[in-house]
Amino acid sequence: MKERFKEELQSKGLSPRFRANASGCLDACEHGAVVVVYPDGVWYGGVTPEDAAEIVERHLQHGEPVERLLIRDPKYGRTGPSEPLSTTP
C-alpha cells in the first residue's frame, strides 16, 4: 500500500510536499486497511492499492475527501459528509 501511494505522489509531482509512511493498524483494524491524511485528520478504511490514485487526486490535490472510504466513527473524527478541505500546507 505504501509503495502505491509513493508511486502516485511521485507521478503527480507531490512527493516533496506529501509523504507516505507505513504504520500498524492505528487501533482501527476493524476497518481493514486504514489510511490517515494528516494534518486533516481524515481516516479512510477498507482502502485497497487501487484507491491510492483517487485519494491522492481528490483529497491531496483538490481538498475533497473520498466519501465512500471515510470511516464514519466519532473515534476517528468525521461522522457525516465532509466539507472541502484546504489544499494549502
Secondary structure, 3 states (H helix, E strand, C coil): CHHHHHHHHHHCCCCCCCCCCCCCCCCCHHHCCCEEECCCCEEECCCCHHHHHHHHHHHHHCCCCCHHHECCCHHHCCCCCCCCCCCCC
